Amino acid sequence: MKRILVFSDSHDRLALCEKTIKNVPCDLILHAGDYARDAQELKKRFPDKELIYVRGNCDIHAYAQDDEIIELDGVRIFLTHGHKYAVKYEDSYRTLTAAAKAKDCSVAVFGHTHEAYTGENDGVLLLNPGSARFSYGVIEIENGKPKACVIRDEAWSR
């Protein structure tokens, strides 16, 4: 089994990210943007962990891609911040789902809304970990099948 930790929208608040990375074993870390510099800082603090990140709408000058495709154990994951795919405006995530399918991805990871979400749309598993101030996502891949959940940490919600 492979485990991926997923963060987004950290906005200079890395406490939950650091706590999670220290305490939850993982094979990969994804950061879906806002702030890319936070992802870069996490890479410095955890140099032994593989971390892939994208640029968000608050990362105009960041040296990062808008989208990334990650393949792990035969599962293709589309990583994006989501602002270019109307995730705040489409209840069904049609544009995001279409983009993931066009890239032959069965999982789409996004952020931007600050609202945690996991669900399935037209055969694509969707995961928004919410704001890294309060929650993070986990993707587990076993036998080539992905599943996702959101973990809300009440200790950080106050």
ZIZI-V334783 format. One record per backbone hydrogen bond with DSSP energy under -0.5 kcal/mol. CO is the residue of the C=O (numbers start at 1). NH is the residue of the N-H. E is the energy in kcal/mol with one decimal. If there is no record, write none. Layout:
CO,NH,E
CO,NH,E
//
This chain:
2,141,-2.5
3,27,-3.4
3,28,-1.1
4,139,-2.3
5,30,-2.8
6,137,-2.9
7,32,-2.8
8,132,-1.9
10,13,-1.9
12,14,-0.6
14,18,-3.0
15,19,-2.5
16,20,-2.5
17,21,-2.7
18,22,-2.2
19,23,-1.5
20,24,-2.6
23,25,-0.6
28,5,-2.3
29,52,-2.5
30,7,-2.7
31,54,-1.5
33,9,-2.7
34,10,-1.2
34,11,-0.8
35,38,-0.8
35,39,-1.2
36,40,-2.3
37,41,-2.1
38,42,-2.5
39,43,-2.1
40,44,-1.6
41,45,-2.3
42,46,-2.1
44,47,-0.6
46,49,-2.0
50,29,-2.1
52,31,-2.1
56,59,-1.7
59,62,-1.7
62,64,-1.5
65,55,-2.9
66,81,-0.7
68,79,-3.0
70,77,-3.3
72,75,-2.0
74,76,-0.5
75,72,-2.3
76,106,-1.5
76,107,-1.4
77,70,-2.5
77,79,-0.7
78,80,-0.5
78,109,-3.3
79,68,-2.2
81,111,-2.3
82,85,-1.9
82,87,-1.4
83,86,-0.7
85,96,-0.5
86,89,-1.3
86,90,-1.7
89,91,-0.6
90,93,-0.9
93,97,-2.6
94,98,-2.6
95,99,-2.1
96,100,-2.3
97,101,-2.6
98,102,-2.3
99,103,-1.1
100,103,-0.5
100,105,-2.8
101,104,-1.9
106,125,-2.9
107,78,-3.1
108,127,-2.3
109,80,-2.3
110,129,-0.6
111,113,-1.5
114,116,-0.6
114,131,-1.0
117,128,-3.3
119,126,-3.4
121,124,-1.9
123,125,-0.5
124,121,-2.5
125,108,-2.9
126,119,-1.8
127,110,-2.3
128,117,-2.8
131,134,-2.1
131,135,-2.3
134,153,-2.5
136,151,-3.2
137,6,-2.7
138,149,-2.1
139,4,-2.8
140,142,-0.5
140,147,-2.1
141,2,-2.4
142,145,-1.6
144,146,-0.5
145,142,-2.3
147,140,-2.7
149,138,-2.5
150,152,-0.6
151,136,-1.9
151,153,-0.6
152,154,-0.9
153,156,-1.7
154,157,-1.1
//
